[in-house]
Amino acid sequence: MDKRSLTAVLITFVILIVWQFLYVMPRQKAAYQRRMEIRREQALDDSLSAREKEDAPPAEEIRTEAEGEEATFAQTAPAPGRTAGFWAGPQEGEERELIITTDKMIVTLSNRGGEITGIKLPEFKRKNGEPVEIIPAGARGGISISLDMEGREEKLAGHVFEATVDGRGWEDREEIVLGETKDKTEVIFRRKGPGGESLEKRFEFSRDGYEVGVTVSLEREGELHQARGYAVSWDCGMAVNEKDISGDKRQFAALGKVGEEFYKESARSFGKTDLKEQEGMVLWAGARTKYFISAMVVAEHRSSVLGLRGDKETGQVGYSISYPFRGDPRRVEDKFLCYFGPLDMVGLKEYGVGLEKAIDLGRLRFFSVFVLRMMVWMKRFIPNYGVIIIILSIMTKVIFYRLTHKSFRSMKDMQRLQPKLKELQEKYKNNKEKLNKETMKMYKEAGVNPLGGCLPLLLQMPVFIALFNVLRNTIELRDAPFVLWINDLSSPDVLFNFGTKLPLLGSECHILPLLMGGAMFLQSKMGGSPTGEGVGAAQTKMMSTMMPIVFTFIFYGMPSGLVLYWIVNNILSIIQQYYAHQQIEKENALAPAGAGESGQKVNKRLEKGKTE
């Protein structure tokens, strides 16, 4: 590594350290202090509470399963023996559904539980041509309500609510279409008791957007006076919409933000428990798939509990926001803005609460965001993301051109040093320490960096990783076509199906990884092989042959956009390598006459070795 490159690496390291001490650590300390302050306030409210009773034993948890492999989360059976009042039998009344169609969504609601039972997004399609769905088929529990009755959770999922739409009742499966003549509608679910107690859930729909306004109101009289708090939950899980089911489920996560802290739990992390809670000022809670999210943004922030829910076996995730009743309030009202739609960076950022963090862009998030914004900006002028990826690859190659040229020179110089290196190995074969010292001395005097060939690849890795995260997890690239058979840059290209599953290759033929492997093999051959014989030379030759094969299998199941980027990068490297070698060979040919700085150094070292 030359002095300039070493200086750049050191400066980058110093910047990271300074950033950690001056920005990250103070924010973490401030967030910790805010959490402690909230807990002190909660402790004070609890000490002033007029009602303290012993907790009743928890009710039996019942797990219900949806159609197929999807499953809902644990639900609580209603207390036995209740036949009158607010908690009158869970199955009373007839279930009726209402369908609300907007420009972006088709939402189905049910008076049983006062819940959302279906959400379709016609703008986005599954591979079979059907609209994307947010809720799994047959599942229930979309924006459900549960009450903490003196320590016992009571869910209202099985109870029928009085239901109205714009102040009137509706017929079962009635559909309301929002358009030019009607751009808003309001659906209200209400349940009352004889003692003045009531619970109301209001849904407000607008014609455009993926938003639904939700207002929860409680009158804590009669039986509800015993309630210690309530929770709004997403218990229905998330639907799988991608062809690669396992790949989609790997991205399932429950997430939320409490104060300045962002929390994310994948479905795999719920091994020992199905609920993880965080206390504080909850800003939002959500559950996401690979490309879509159900999220609930709190309109008015107050002390609450974020619940992240998950089931490792089914791979399902959900969320809840719980509000304890402090100070014995008689009336409680909370407002939320629910978002059911794509993980769109621009749209989510407009909420101003960090909802865009739900998009998984890896550890190099800041760089991935930069790449995504650049690609979206270029899309305004270039209608094809495949062309944009090619342009990004060319830009990367131009930026690292000089550094890559030096690496080619370094590799050539290393080849010229191979005879002398072999002599040193024979001379000091019984003295490893002396061999290493003389080898490094030879490299230094010849001005050769043995790691020079790796530096360009290492510096390009952030671009590669950022592009990988963007292609794999952003809705912008979903179903984005390039040319011919490459119709989805976020998935592997499929030329045809084998009809059977083959080892390592699967059931589909992907052409781009094979072309990439061929380009890598050609580039390795152009780089030359070490001269002479021996174990080291044989290993190097084997590696130059095996690496293209290994990379072909690694890239075989990766997004076609990423493979396209690497193919273009390899082709450009082959062209640059060819002209670089031509130039280096000319310089080395003139080295004894005084031309070719690198060749002079190497030749001088070789001549010095001969005289010694």
C-alpha positions, -999 to +999 in steps of 0.1 A: +000+000+000+015+034-010+017+063+014-013+081-001-035+051+002-023+044+038-030+080+047-065+078+033-072+046+054-058+063+086-079+094+080-110+073+075-103+054+107-098+086+127-131+100+113-150+069+125-135+072+160-143+109+162-179+102+149-183+075+176-172+098+205-188+131+194-221+119+179-231+082+186-221+080+223-238+114+233-270+103+215-270+069+233-264+087+267-292+111+260-316+083+251-307+064+283-314+095+304-348+100+287-357+063+294-348+068+331-368+099+333-399+082+318-395+053+343-394+078+372-426+094+360-443+060+357-432+051+392-447+083+405-480+078+387-482+042+400-476+055+436-505+079+432-529+053+418-561+049+439-567+013+430-543-015+439-556-050+437-541-084+435-536-097+400-560-124+388-545-155+372-539-152+335-565-168+312-556-198+291-538-189+258-553-203+227-534-204+194-555-204+162-541-213+128-549-196+095-552-213+061-520-230+048-489-226+069-498-191+082-508-188+119-520-160+142-506-152+176-518-163+210-553-151+218-570-152+252-603-170+258-631-149+272-639-154+309-663-183+313-699-177+325-704-142+312-737-140+295-747-103+300-732-069+301-702-056+282-686-091+279-718-109+268-711-142+249-683-139+223-703-154+195-735-133+198-748-116+166-741-123+129-708-114+113-709-089+084-680-077+063-674-044+046-651-038+016-635-004+012-618+002-022-594+032-026-570+041-053-542+021-036-559-005-014-588-029-011-595-033+027-620-058+042-634-051+077-655-073+100-679-064+128-667-094+147-638-080+167-641-047+148-610-057+129-593-055+095-594-090+080-579-083+045-557-058+027-549-061-010-526-038-030-537-039-066-507-018-078-483-047-068-487-082-082-476-116-071-460-140-096-494-155-104-508-121-113-530-117-082-527-085-060-502-085-032-519-091+002-508-078+036-528-102+058-525-140+053-557-157+039-581-166+066-562-148+094-578-124+118-565-098+143-557-067+121-557-038+145-574-057+173-581-044+209-574-062+242-580-050+277-559-056+308-586-066+333-567-066+366-538-085+351-559-108+329-558-101+291-592-099+275-593-099+237-623-086+218-615-107+187-646-129+190-671-102+200-695-087+176-696-048+175-723-024+166-710-012+132-718+017+109-703+033+078-709+070+074-736+068+101-756+038+087-755+001+088-743-021+059-752-053+042-728-082+043-700-079+017-711-045+007-684-025-012-677+012-010-655+026-037-638+059-031-634+081-062-643+114-077-678+114-062-667+102-028-631+107-015-636+098+022-655+074+044-657+066+081-663+032+097-672+030+134-672-001+156-688+004+190-695-019+220-715-008+250-724-021+284-753-015+309-731+005+333-722+033+308-690+016+297-681+016+260-653+010+236-653+026+201-629+021+172-631+045+143-614+039+109-611+068+085-603+061+048-592+085+021-592+080-016-554+081-022-525+068-002-518+037+019-530+053+051-559+045+075-567+068+104-576+049+136-591+063+168-597+043+199-620+057+226-630+041+259-655+051+286-642+035+318-675+031+336-692-001+348-671-032+341-644-012+323-636+007+354-617-024+365-595-023+334-558-013+341-550-006+305-555-015+269-535-025+238-539-021+201-523-051+183-515-066+149-521-103+156-528-116+121-492-119+110-480-110+075-487-127+041-459-142+019-460-126-016-427-135-032-419-165-053-389-173-030-410-181+001-380-188+023-362-156+011-393-135+019-397-150+053-361-144+062-369-107+060-400-109+083-394-087+113-413-070+141-400-035+147-407-001+163-392+031+177-393+042+213-379+077+218-347+078+198-342+040+200-350+017+170-358-019+177-360-048+153-366-085+159-366-111+132-390-140+134-360-163+142-352-144+174-384-155+191-372-188+203-378-187+240-406-161+241-432-148+216-432-112+231-405-087+237-414-054+253-398-019+255-412+008+277-411+045+269-425+070+244-436+048+216-435+066+182-445+037+160-447-001+157-447-023+127-443-057+111-426-061+077-420-086+050-393-083+023-410-054+005-442-045+025-451-033+059-480-028+083-472+000+107-490+021+133-478+056+139-488+072+172-504+107+167-500+119+203-471+105+222-474+094+258-459+067+281-466+033+266-452-001+259-440-014+225-446-051+221-427-070+194-443-103+187-431-134+168-433-171+163-401-189+153-419-220+141-444-203+117-420-174+109-448-149+117-444-115+133-467-088+148-467-059+171-487-041+198-488-007+216-501-009+252-513+020+273-517+016+311-544+037+327-526+061+351-544+084+375-577+065+370-590+084+339-627+081+330-623+087+293-594+076+272-588+085+235-558+077+213-553+084+176-530+065+152-521+067+116-518+032+101-497+025+070-503-006+049-481-005+018-446-008+002-413-002+019-408+030+000-379+052+012-394+085+001-429+078+013-419+065+047-395+093+054-423+119+050-438+107+083-409+122+102-406+095+129-379+073+114-403+048+097-378+045+068-355+025+091-378-004+086-361-009+052-332-033+058-301-018+041-274-036+061-246-022+083-235+002+056-269+019+056-257+054+049-239+042+018-268+020+007-292+050+011-268+071-011-268+044-038-306+041-037-311+078-040-287+080-069-305+052-087-340+067-080-327+101-093-313+086-124-346+067-130-361+102-138-340+103-169-333+067-177-364+044-177-344+011-172-328+001-139-306-024-158-290+005-177-286+025-145-267-005-129-244-006-160-237+032-156-230+027-119-205+000-127-188+022-153-187+051-128-171+029-101-145+017-126-137+053-136-133+064-099-109+035-091-091+036-125-057+048-113-058+026-082-067-004-104-039+005-128-014+004-100-027-030-089-021-044-124+014-030-123+020-045-088+008-080-101+032-078-131+061-068-108+053-097-086+055-121-115+090-107-124+101-113-088+091-149-088+125-163-099+143-144-072+116-154-047+122-190-056+159-185-050+153-171-016+130-200-007+157-225-017+184-205+001+165-201+034+143-231+034+154-240+069+151-205+083+116-192+081+124-160+100+153-151+076+132-160+046+104-136+056+129-108+063+147-112+030+114-115+011+101-082+026+134-066+019+132-077-017+097-063-020+107-030-004+138-024-026+118-033-058+090-010-048+064-038-050+034-041-027+024-077-024-011-066-013-015-040-041-036-063-062-062-066-035-067-030-026-090-020-055-113-049-048-114-040-011-123-004-018-150-014-042-166-037-017-187-010+000-203-002-034-209-039-040-225-045-005-246-013-008-259-024-042-266-059-029-288-045-001-306-021-025-313-048-050-324-073-025-346-052-002-360-022-019-394-020-036-380+001-064-362-029-079-390-054-074-401-067-108-379-042-125-371-056-160-339-052-180-339-069-214-350-103-229-354-129-203-341-107-174-375-095-162-368-089-125-334-074-114-341-082-077-342-119-085-320-144-103-325-144-141-343-175-153-338-186-189-357-219-186-366-245-160-348-278-158-380-297-148-361-312-119-340-301-091-302-304-097-275-304-070-261-268-065-281-254-095-316-260-083-344-262-108-337-231-129-311-221-154-295-188-147-273-175-175-258-143-160-237-161-133-223-184-160-213-154-181-198-137-150-177-169-142-164-169-178-154-133-176-136-139-143-118-169-158-106-148-188-094-121-165-074-145-143-057-159-174-048-124-186-032-117-153-007-145-159+005-173-137+036-174-115+066-189-132+086-219-120+075-249-101+068-257-065+039-258-041+033-220-040+031-218-078+008-248-081-015-234-054-017-200-071-025-217-105-052-238-089-067-207-071-068-188-104-088-216-119-110-224-089-120-189-080-142-182-111-159-216-104-165-208-067-178-173-075-202-187-101-219-209-076-219-181-050-236-157-074-259-183-089-288-175-066-281-138-063-302-109-078-296-106-115-289-068-111-260-076-088-246-102-112-250-077-141-230-051-121-202-076-116-202-088-152-198-052-165-171-046-139-152-077-150-154-068-187-141-033-180-113-048-159-103-071-188-101-041-212-082-020-187-059-049-178-051-055-215-040-019-221-022-017-188-002-048-196+007-034-230+020-003-214+039-021-186+055-044-211+068-015-231+082+002-200+099-030-189+114-035-223+130-001-221+140-004-184+177-010-190+179+021-211+164+042-184+126+041-190+100+023-170+103+032-133+087+000-120+106-022-143+139-004-134+134-011-097+126-048-102+155-053-127+179-036-103+169-058-075+172-089-097+207-078-109+217-071-073+206-106-063+226-122-090+258-104-079+252-114-044 
